[in-house]
Amino acid sequence: MTELMGTGEIRQAYGLTRVQVWRLMESGDFPDPIANLARGRLWRAEDVKATVEQLRRQGRITSDGRLVPRQYLDV
């Protein structure tokens, strides 16, 4: 069975706030949710994990959970 995560689980697991998840979604850097429910969105846990790990490797998410906008990175 596929494990799902809402923003509460994402916050607990990765320290990202709802606003940070929204900003990542708006920038196209976060996977699309698989469901939009009345109580919030749901993502596949494996998609979120892979995305967060990639963003950390790229320096987009710092060790303390802050987001770094792309324009501030040396790409």
Backbone as CSV, one residue per row, in Angstrom:
resi,resn,N_x,N_y,N_z,CA_x,CA_y,CA_z,C_x,C_y,C_z
1,MET,0.834,-1.183,0.000,0.000,0.000,0.000,0.885,1.255,0.000
2,THR,0.498,2.255,-0.730,1.248,3.494,-0.839,1.061,4.349,0.397
3,GLU,2.179,4.788,0.968,2.103,5.691,2.122,1.860,7.110,1.627
4,LEU,0.925,7.799,2.271,0.579,9.163,1.890,0.983,10.133,2.995
5,MET,1.227,11.373,2.608,1.582,12.424,3.559,0.780,13.678,3.266
6,GLY,0.314,14.311,4.327,-0.260,15.642,4.231,0.782,16.634,4.745
7,THR,0.417,17.905,4.803,1.393,18.901,5.254,1.819,18.668,6.703
8,GLY,0.940,18.128,7.527,1.314,17.831,8.917,2.430,16.805,8.994
9,GLU,2.311,15.747,8.206,3.357,14.723,8.183,4.644,15.250,7.552
10,ILE,4.504,16.091,6.533,5.690,16.684,5.903,6.414,17.572,6.903
11,ARG,5.648,18.319,7.667,6.244,19.193,8.677,7.007,18.367,9.716
12,GLN,6.386,17.302,10.202,7.031,16.446,11.200,8.281,15.771,10.641
13,ALA,8.192,15.253,9.437,9.291,14.478,8.872,10.448,15.352,8.377
14,TYR,10.125,16.522,7.817,11.157,17.314,7.136,11.287,18.746,7.642
15,GLY,10.397,19.155,8.530,10.494,20.500,9.087,10.027,21.605,8.158
16,LEU,9.293,21.256,7.100,8.771,22.259,6.167,7.388,22.710,6.625
17,THR,7.132,23.994,6.542,5.815,24.516,6.901,4.873,24.425,5.704
18,ARG,3.591,24.674,5.957,2.615,24.711,4.856,2.995,25.766,3.829
19,VAL,3.447,26.905,4.311,3.832,27.990,3.399,5.030,27.572,2.549
20,GLN,5.995,26.902,3.149,7.155,26.452,2.385,6.756,25.427,1.330
21,VAL,5.874,24.504,1.701,5.388,23.524,0.721,4.663,24.249,-0.406
22,TRP,3.820,25.221,-0.064,3.101,25.993,-1.088,4.092,26.709,-2.005
23,ARG,5.125,27.333,-1.432,6.121,28.038,-2.253,6.846,27.081,-3.189
24,LEU,7.174,25.904,-2.700,7.819,24.909,-3.551,6.880,24.450,-4.655
25,MET,5.604,24.281,-4.339,4.634,23.897,-5.363,4.518,24.994,-6.424
26,GLU,4.419,26.243,-5.971,4.282,27.369,-6.896,5.494,27.510,-7.811
27,SER,6.672,27.169,-7.298,7.891,27.293,-8.100,8.087,26.090,-9.023
28,GLY,7.242,25.060,-8.861,7.371,23.863,-9.688,8.386,22.877,-9.148
29,ASP,8.867,23.098,-7.926,9.899,22.248,-7.340,9.363,21.163,-6.419
30,PHE,8.058,21.015,-6.327,7.468,20.019,-5.438,6.535,19.167,-6.266
31,PRO,6.438,17.886,-5.956,5.533,17.038,-6.755,4.084,17.491,-6.618
32,ASP,3.321,17.236,-7.644,1.891,17.527,-7.577,1.244,16.595,-6.564
33,PRO,0.283,17.096,-5.790,-0.421,16.204,-4.870,-1.229,15.186,-5.657
34,ILE,-1.422,14.029,-5.057,-2.233,13.009,-5.738,-3.708,13.177,-5.407
35,ALA,-3.990,13.988,-4.367,-5.380,14.249,-3.994,-5.489,15.623,-3.353
36,ASN,-6.561,16.315,-3.684,-6.906,17.592,-3.053,-8.216,17.382,-2.320
37,LEU,-8.112,17.229,-1.009,-9.287,16.954,-0.195,-9.729,18.218,0.525
38,ALA,-10.900,18.183,1.098,-11.408,19.343,1.844,-10.470,19.712,2.988
39,ARG,-9.795,18.748,3.573,-8.906,19.011,4.707,-7.462,19.223,4.280
40,GLY,-7.172,19.196,2.990,-5.810,19.453,2.529,-5.384,18.530,1.402
41,ARG,-4.151,18.686,1.017,-3.588,17.908,-0.083,-2.839,16.696,0.460
42,LEU,-2.719,15.684,-0.407,-1.964,14.483,-0.058,-0.949,14.188,-1.142
43,TRP,0.243,13.744,-0.700,1.327,13.379,-1.597,1.776,11.959,-1.285
44,ARG,2.377,11.305,-2.265,3.028,10.019,-2.013,4.289,10.296,-1.198
45,ALA,4.464,9.548,-0.123,5.613,9.761,0.765,6.929,9.609,0.013
46,GLU,7.015,8.643,-0.892,8.280,8.436,-1.620,8.597,9.617,-2.545
47,ASP,7.567,10.258,-3.113,7.787,11.434,-3.957,8.304,12.609,-3.134
48,VAL,7.704,12.799,-1.961,8.130,13.897,-1.086,9.568,13.669,-0.628
49,LYS,9.871,12.452,-0.198,11.222,12.136,0.276,12.254,12.401,-0.813
50,ALA,12.006,11.918,-2.017,12.946,12.113,-3.117,13.128,13.595,-3.438
51,THR,12.043,14.341,-3.419,12.102,15.773,-3.718,12.876,16.529,-2.658
52,VAL,12.574,16.272,-1.393,13.260,16.970,-0.301,14.751,16.635,-0.319
53,GLU,15.091,15.376,-0.534,16.507,14.989,-0.597,17.216,15.705,-1.735
54,GLN,16.576,15.789,-2.898,17.168,16.476,-4.045,17.346,17.966,-3.752
55,LEU,16.329,18.594,-3.162,16.417,20.017,-2.851,17.501,20.288,-1.810
56,ARG,17.697,19.382,-0.879,18.777,19.541,0.107,20.133,19.422,-0.562
57,ARG,20.285,18.457,-1.464,21.555,18.313,-2.192,21.869,19.567,-3.006
58,GLN,20.832,20.179,-3.558,20.999,21.389,-4.366,21.187,22.637,-3.512
59,GLY,21.012,22.524,-2.204,21.129,23.676,-1.321,19.874,24.526,-1.243
60,ARG,18.762,24.030,-1.781,17.499,24.782,-1.747,16.826,24.709,-0.393
61,ILE,17.098,23.657,0.370,16.600,23.536,1.735,17.821,23.379,2.631
62,THR,17.974,24.273,3.604,19.129,24.231,4.494,18.923,23.175,5.582
63,SER,19.979,22.906,6.331,19.900,21.891,7.383,18.894,22.264,8.470
64,ASP,18.622,23.572,8.626,17.629,23.986,9.629,16.235,24.169,9.029
65,GLY,16.025,23.723,7.783,14.703,23.713,7.181,14.300,24.964,6.423
66,ARG,15.214,25.941,6.287,14.860,27.159,5.547,14.955,26.918,4.045
67,LEU,14.093,27.604,3.305,14.145,27.550,1.847,15.067,28.636,1.329
68,VAL,15.835,28.296,0.313,16.709,29.261,-0.338,16.182,29.456,-1.757
69,PRO,15.748,30.668,-2.103,15.262,30.905,-3.458,16.353,30.614,-4.498
70,ARG,15.937,30.128,-5.652,16.882,29.782,-6.720,17.836,30.916,-7.066
71,GLN,17.322,32.162,-7.066,18.161,33.277,-7.504,19.357,33.509,-6.585
72,TYR,19.335,32.944,-5.372,20.448,33.117,-4.438,21.465,31.993,-4.520
73,LEU,21.246,31.046,-5.394,22.166,29.908,-5.540,23.116,30.167,-6.700
74,ASP,24.328,29.685,-6.567,25.271,29.706,-7.683,25.019,28.455,-8.497
75,VAL,24.289,28.626,-9.585,23.916,27.469,-10.386,24.762,27.426,-11.639
